[in-house]
Amino acid sequence: MTDESDTMVSLPVAGDLTFREFHALVDGVYCGYRGIDESEYAQEKHYWRAAWLVGNYLP
């Protein structure tokens, strides 16, 4: 079974991306697009904030 701290994908620049970090990215895009400002991803704030900016400026 997979744990949230297991590597999901290895990226050339960012390195290993865990399942939890990936979900923080997806949640950030969703929250930015929907205008929601709350998230449970306190440990992955840099991923969440970057994705929130992307979601916030989607058409």
N, C-alpha and C positions, 0 to 999 in steps of 0.2 A: 504494500500500500504506500502511496505517496504522502510525504509530509510537506507542510507549507514552506519549510526551509530548504527543500530539495531544489536543485537547479532545474529550471524549466527549459531555458535556452541560453546558449553562450553567444554573446554579441561581440563583434570585433572591438568596439571602442569602450562600451560600458562593462564588459566582462560578463560574469554569470548573473542571470536574472532568475530569482526564485519565484515560486508560485505566488507567494504573498506580495512580492514587489510587482509582479504582473497584474495581480488583482487591484493593487493600489493605482496602477496606471489606468486600468479600465474604469475604476471607480472615479478617478479624477476627471477623465474625459466626460463621463456621464454627468457628474455633478456640475462641471463647467458648462456643459450644453444645457442642462435643465435649470441652471441657476441655483443649485443647492450648495450651501456653504459648509456642510457638516460631513465628516467622514470618521471612520473608526481607525484609519491607518496612521496612528501617531508615530510609529517607528519608521515609516516610509514616506514622511512628509515631502521630501524632495521629489520623489516620483509622483506623488499625488498632486503637488502644486504645479509641476511642469505639465502634467496631463490636463489639469484643470484649466490652465491657460490655453492649451490647444482646444479643448472643448468649449471654452468661453468665446473663442473667436471663430468657431465654425458658423457657416451661414445658416 
